[in-house]
Amino acid sequence: MRILIVGAGAIGFQLSKRLSHDGYDITVVEVDARRVKRVSNQLDVLLVEGSGTSYRVLKQAGVEHADVVAAMTTCDEVNILACRLAKKAGVAITMARVRNPEFTDPDFVLSPEEMGVDVVIHPEKETADAVVRLIRQSSANYAIEFEEGKVQIVGVRLDDHSPLLNAPLEEMGRRHGQPPVRIAAIKRKQQTIIPHGKDILVAGDQVFAVCQPSYTERFIELTGHEDIRIDNIMILGGGLIGQFIAAELGGDTRVKIIESSVEKSWKIADNLPDTLVIQGDGTDLDLLATEGILDMDAFVAVTGDDENNIIATLLAQHLGVSRTIALVNRVSYLPITPTIGLDAVVSKQLLTVNAVQRYIRHRQVASIASLPGVDAECIEYIAAAGSKITKKPLKDITFPKNARIGAVTHGQEFIIPTGATHLEPGDRAVVFVMHHALNDVEKLFG
């Protein structure tokens, strides 16, 4: 498949890196000479320097032969025009990163078809939704839903007192009556483990589990944690992410936003009348204390500055806030976030790349999620008719060692698979897989 990516900023670069790693034929169009140099030095892709709004540049990049065009610059208008030009050139699928809510409003004067955009990707909305899931699943440091809520993936860090420590995973199943949950990935220091029945959990492990939604709360209790009622939330950063979070949670909780810009603070106050907006520096300990951080149940840092988010979140933890979440966009920071004590992190880049990948691979993959700081992906595959995975029970299939099926959905039925499980065409399987085993897994399902 030929994919043309317009824009090599933070999101475009990560998308190009991921898709080229997956074996796609990638061409990148970028107007900034510094970004062009970075892509040239670090990625194995075809590179064209120029603007995505120039049809001449797009033709030079081979737009007429592209299967997908993904416009990921920071300018909505550039992305929409690039997609419109790509549609005129006959591209089957166009995707645009769009931040301005007006462009995606159902009453907007131009429909997506008239704009030439098949799929709209909103990184800030994707990120806000991830934060809201973490707030509502307050003991998890990672939470996502697959299959419209039929399957939940939760990540929990185990402390020294967790009842799950020092016993084989298969023993956990026997001890608790084979519950509808499976631990399918472990982050241990800098190592990623796809565990099997004989593996043992140790203190400090971050475990990722596939759960039947009705059992998620019970599983978190089994890890030694308990959900905390969250009534008061403080958000650092009044950008789009912060505003989306406040709008989503405002009806259930009391929300305060701290924003450094005076002008933006007034605009937010007008847009969110039920939210208290405070103008000031969120890394100022005196300001946080004055504004009642000691009374907060949750603190969320979502400014555009990773370092400010990290420092403010660590300050909130130091002051005893039970639930803290930080936006960390530099992918290189993600592996060290548990080491420095961050409770939960979200990455706009990874969430956006996940969304784009899901649409590009939609025929075989229903959902896809990269786990922050983990060298593995969680992918919901759809078993194709005639595929190898449907021909035998799982015990008779040579499944890659560095991959594991966490759960299967057969219609409305949720199944934790055993060796006797036999997948049928159309069944959906949530698989945790290390990157180097992706091709082997895809051959089984494709």
Secondary structure, DSSP 8 states (H G I E B T S, - for coil): -EEEEE--SHHHHHHHHHHHHTT-EEEEEE--HHHHHHHHHH--SEEEES-TT-HHHHHHTTGGG-SEEEE--S-HHHHHHHHHHHHHTT-SEEEEE---HHHH-TT-SS-HHHHT-SEEE-HHHHHHHHHHHHHHSTT-SEEEEEGGGTEEEEEEE--TT-TTTTSBHHHHHHHTTS-SEEEEEEEETTEEE---TT-B--TT-EEEEEE-GGGHHHHHHHTT-------EEEEE--SHHHHHHHHHHTTTSEEEEEES-HHHHHHHHHH-TTSEEEES-TT-HHHHHHTTGGG-SEEEE--S-HHHHHHHHHHHHHTT-SEEEEE---GGGGGGTTTTT-SEEE-HHHHHHHHHHHHHTTTTEEEEEE-TT-SEEEEEEE--TT-GGGTS-GGGS---TTEEEEEEEETTEEE---TT----TT-EEEEEEEGGGHHHHHHHH-
